[in-house]
Amino acid sequence: MTTSGRQTGPGAAGWDIATTADRLGVSAHTLRYYERIGLVRVERDASGRRRYDAASVRRLVFLTRMRTSGMPIRDLRRYVALVKAGRDTVPERLSLLTEHRDGLRTRIDELRLALSATEYKITVYTRELEGQTTVDDIDTSETDKENPS
């Protein structure tokens, strides 16, 4: 499968470690580590080189997204173990992911507040540079009183 002449998935032959690392935005070391600790199973070609098929790439996409979102390796290992254990573990997997999602939502709310404070300060300093006002005229939020800039 291609898009504008560029392959979008590993295809039947699979991707090598360099291509997989590049496409997923992780290091080859990370891929080898994930394999070593049992998060992903990777086939080898006749020469012994790793070949990442579509299933392993899908698993790695999920793993890298979970790591980006802050999920600890121990939770990823637990999740993968549950998947390997079969369908009976779906309630546990759901619970693990629901708990992670709830934590993400809390972090996103906190980040939104931090972004608002940052945008406020940018507006204050932009207005000051434009000569519309001085920082002393605007810079009186409760946050500023607690944490002077």
KENU-29805 format. One record per residue (C-alpha): y, x, z; residue in three letters. Coordinates in nm, 4 decimals. Layout:
N
r Y:Y&X:X&Z:Z&aa:ala
...
This chain:
149
r Y:0.0000&X:0.0000&Z:0.0000&aa:met
r Y:0.3379&X:0.1378&Z:-0.1013&aa:thr
r Y:0.7018&X:0.0447&Z:-0.0771&aa:thr
r Y:0.9300&X:0.2115&Z:-0.3314&aa:ser
r Y:0.6581&X:0.4673&Z:-0.4020&aa:gly
r Y:0.6201&X:0.5610&Z:-0.0343&aa:arg
r Y:0.2931&X:0.4933&Z:0.1419&aa:gln
r Y:0.3473&X:0.2563&Z:0.4374&aa:thr
r Y:0.0071&X:0.2891&Z:0.6037&aa:gly
r Y:-0.2624&X:0.5518&Z:0.6316&aa:pro
r Y:-0.4863&X:0.3996&Z:0.3651&aa:gly
r Y:-0.8600&X:0.4630&Z:0.3396&aa:ala
r Y:-0.8349&X:0.8418&Z:0.3734&aa:ala
r Y:-0.6182&X:0.8258&Z:0.6848&aa:gly
r Y:-0.3221&X:1.0413&Z:0.7795&aa:trp
r Y:-0.3387&X:1.3948&Z:0.9072&aa:asp
r Y:-0.1855&X:1.4815&Z:1.2438&aa:ile
r Y:0.1441&X:1.6078&Z:1.0976&aa:ala
r Y:0.2003&X:1.2917&Z:0.8928&aa:thr
r Y:0.1048&X:1.0689&Z:1.1840&aa:thr
r Y:0.3357&X:1.2537&Z:1.4224&aa:ala
r Y:0.6212&X:1.2363&Z:1.1717&aa:asp
r Y:0.5748&X:0.8666&Z:1.0958&aa:arg
r Y:0.5515&X:0.7732&Z:1.4641&aa:leu
r Y:0.8298&X:1.0016&Z:1.5819&aa:gly
r Y:0.6138&X:1.1878&Z:1.8317&aa:val
r Y:0.4849&X:1.5427&Z:1.8478&aa:ser
r Y:0.1402&X:1.6532&Z:1.7363&aa:ala
r Y:0.0953&X:1.7697&Z:2.0954&aa:his
r Y:0.1484&X:1.4115&Z:2.2160&aa:thr
r Y:-0.1116&X:1.2823&Z:1.9711&aa:leu
r Y:-0.3647&X:1.5419&Z:2.0840&aa:arg
r Y:-0.2874&X:1.4567&Z:2.4485&aa:tyr
r Y:-0.3381&X:1.0839&Z:2.3902&aa:tyr
r Y:-0.6711&X:1.1620&Z:2.2260&aa:glu
r Y:-0.7758&X:1.4011&Z:2.5052&aa:arg
r Y:-0.7099&X:1.1456&Z:2.7816&aa:ile
r Y:-0.8890&X:0.8693&Z:2.5928&aa:gly
r Y:-0.6000&X:0.6504&Z:2.4802&aa:leu
r Y:-0.7007&X:0.6714&Z:2.1155&aa:val
r Y:-1.0133&X:0.7693&Z:1.9279&aa:arg
r Y:-0.9550&X:0.9757&Z:1.6145&aa:val
r Y:-1.2039&X:1.0428&Z:1.3388&aa:glu
r Y:-1.2457&X:1.3896&Z:1.1876&aa:arg
r Y:-1.2896&X:1.4827&Z:0.8236&aa:asp
r Y:-1.5653&X:1.7145&Z:0.6956&aa:ala
r Y:-1.3502&X:2.0154&Z:0.7863&aa:ser
r Y:-1.2995&X:1.8903&Z:1.1426&aa:gly
r Y:-0.9355&X:1.7894&Z:1.0949&aa:arg
r Y:-0.8090&X:1.4724&Z:1.2573&aa:arg
r Y:-0.7710&X:1.1682&Z:1.0316&aa:arg
r Y:-0.5745&X:0.8738&Z:1.1707&aa:tyr
r Y:-0.6937&X:0.5461&Z:1.0199&aa:asp
r Y:-0.5051&X:0.2141&Z:1.0284&aa:ala
r Y:-0.6610&X:0.1069&Z:1.3602&aa:ala
r Y:-0.5723&X:0.4320&Z:1.5363&aa:ser
r Y:-0.2172&X:0.4211&Z:1.3964&aa:val
r Y:-0.1747&X:0.0616&Z:1.5192&aa:arg
r Y:-0.2950&X:0.1684&Z:1.8635&aa:arg
r Y:-0.0563&X:0.4656&Z:1.8611&aa:leu
r Y:0.2380&X:0.2471&Z:1.7572&aa:val
r Y:0.1683&X:0.0228&Z:2.0562&aa:phe
r Y:0.1251&X:0.3198&Z:2.2911&aa:leu
r Y:0.4454&X:0.4890&Z:2.1793&aa:thr
r Y:0.6402&X:0.1650&Z:2.2179&aa:arg
r Y:0.5036&X:0.1172&Z:2.5665&aa:met
r Y:0.5916&X:0.4771&Z:2.6586&aa:arg
r Y:0.9420&X:0.4299&Z:2.5162&aa:thr
r Y:0.9764&X:0.1231&Z:2.7354&aa:ser
r Y:0.8808&X:0.3245&Z:3.0417&aa:gly
r Y:0.5180&X:0.2265&Z:3.0919&aa:met
r Y:0.3437&X:0.5033&Z:3.2867&aa:pro
r Y:0.0417&X:0.6817&Z:3.1410&aa:ile
r Y:-0.1765&X:0.5461&Z:3.4252&aa:arg
r Y:-0.0939&X:0.1887&Z:3.3122&aa:asp
r Y:-0.1654&X:0.2768&Z:2.9501&aa:leu
r Y:-0.5001&X:0.4224&Z:3.0546&aa:arg
r Y:-0.5761&X:0.1069&Z:3.2509&aa:arg
r Y:-0.4781&X:-0.1105&Z:2.9551&aa:tyr
r Y:-0.6970&X:0.0864&Z:2.7114&aa:val
r Y:-0.9889&X:0.0731&Z:2.9564&aa:ala
r Y:-0.9477&X:-0.3036&Z:2.9783&aa:leu
r Y:-0.9442&X:-0.3351&Z:2.5983&aa:val
r Y:-1.2636&X:-0.1293&Z:2.5772&aa:lys
r Y:-1.4251&X:-0.3473&Z:2.8446&aa:ala
r Y:-1.3964&X:-0.6512&Z:2.6197&aa:gly
r Y:-1.2636&X:-1.0012&Z:2.6006&aa:arg
r Y:-1.3337&X:-1.0846&Z:2.9637&aa:asp
r Y:-1.0419&X:-0.8576&Z:3.0605&aa:thr
r Y:-0.7780&X:-1.0534&Z:2.8683&aa:val
r Y:-0.6359&X:-1.2100&Z:3.1885&aa:pro
r Y:-0.5921&X:-0.8626&Z:3.3423&aa:glu
r Y:-0.4300&X:-0.7296&Z:3.0252&aa:arg
r Y:-0.1969&X:-1.0273&Z:3.0184&aa:leu
r Y:-0.1029&X:-0.9679&Z:3.3803&aa:ser
r Y:-0.0357&X:-0.5978&Z:3.3188&aa:leu
r Y:0.1849&X:-0.6696&Z:3.0177&aa:leu
r Y:0.3643&X:-0.9610&Z:3.1859&aa:thr
r Y:0.4532&X:-0.7415&Z:3.4825&aa:glu
r Y:0.5771&X:-0.4704&Z:3.2466&aa:his
r Y:0.7838&X:-0.7229&Z:3.0501&aa:arg
r Y:0.9449&X:-0.8530&Z:3.3685&aa:asp
r Y:1.0424&X:-0.4987&Z:3.4649&aa:gly
r Y:1.1843&X:-0.4419&Z:3.1172&aa:leu
r Y:1.3958&X:-0.7554&Z:3.1423&aa:arg
r Y:1.5383&X:-0.6349&Z:3.4733&aa:thr
r Y:1.6191&X:-0.2939&Z:3.3237&aa:arg
r Y:1.7775&X:-0.4550&Z:3.0185&aa:ile
r Y:2.0014&X:-0.6659&Z:3.2448&aa:asp
r Y:2.1032&X:-0.3514&Z:3.4350&aa:glu
r Y:2.1721&X:-0.1682&Z:3.1091&aa:leu
r Y:2.3861&X:-0.4589&Z:2.9853&aa:arg
r Y:2.6011&X:-0.4277&Z:3.2975&aa:leu
r Y:2.6303&X:-0.0526&Z:3.2459&aa:ala
r Y:2.7247&X:-0.1096&Z:2.8821&aa:leu
r Y:2.9930&X:-0.3609&Z:2.9844&aa:ser
r Y:3.1432&X:-0.1113&Z:3.2294&aa:ala
r Y:3.1391&X:0.1579&Z:2.9597&aa:thr
r Y:3.3021&X:-0.0718&Z:2.7041&aa:glu
r Y:3.5670&X:-0.1701&Z:2.9595&aa:tyr
r Y:3.6567&X:0.1939&Z:3.0204&aa:lys
r Y:3.6678&X:0.2670&Z:2.6476&aa:ile
r Y:3.9094&X:-0.0243&Z:2.6017&aa:thr
r Y:4.1270&X:0.0962&Z:2.8903&aa:val
r Y:4.1527&X:0.4499&Z:2.7585&aa:tyr
r Y:4.1979&X:0.3376&Z:2.3971&aa:thr
r Y:4.4893&X:0.1147&Z:2.4995&aa:arg
r Y:4.6422&X:0.3974&Z:2.6998&aa:glu
r Y:4.6202&X:0.6330&Z:2.4026&aa:leu
r Y:4.7759&X:0.3677&Z:2.1804&aa:glu
r Y:5.0652&X:0.3408&Z:2.4280&aa:gly
r Y:5.0023&X:-0.0252&Z:2.5044&aa:gln
r Y:4.9655&X:0.0318&Z:2.8761&aa:thr
r Y:4.8795&X:0.2911&Z:3.1345&aa:thr
r Y:4.5505&X:0.3353&Z:3.3093&aa:val
r Y:4.7205&X:0.2469&Z:3.6385&aa:asp
r Y:4.8214&X:-0.0947&Z:3.4948&aa:asp
r Y:4.4645&X:-0.1870&Z:3.3997&aa:ile
r Y:4.2273&X:0.0351&Z:3.5914&aa:asp
r Y:4.1817&X:-0.1814&Z:3.9001&aa:thr
r Y:3.8309&X:-0.3237&Z:3.8744&aa:ser
r Y:3.6100&X:-0.3257&Z:4.1806&aa:glu
r Y:3.3889&X:-0.0661&Z:4.0159&aa:thr
r Y:3.6836&X:0.1710&Z:3.9793&aa:asp
r Y:3.7723&X:0.1312&Z:4.3457&aa:lys
r Y:3.4174&X:0.2201&Z:4.4482&aa:glu
r Y:3.3695&X:0.4971&Z:4.1929&aa:asn
r Y:3.6991&X:0.6511&Z:4.0820&aa:pro
r Y:3.6944&X:0.8038&Z:3.7363&aa:ser
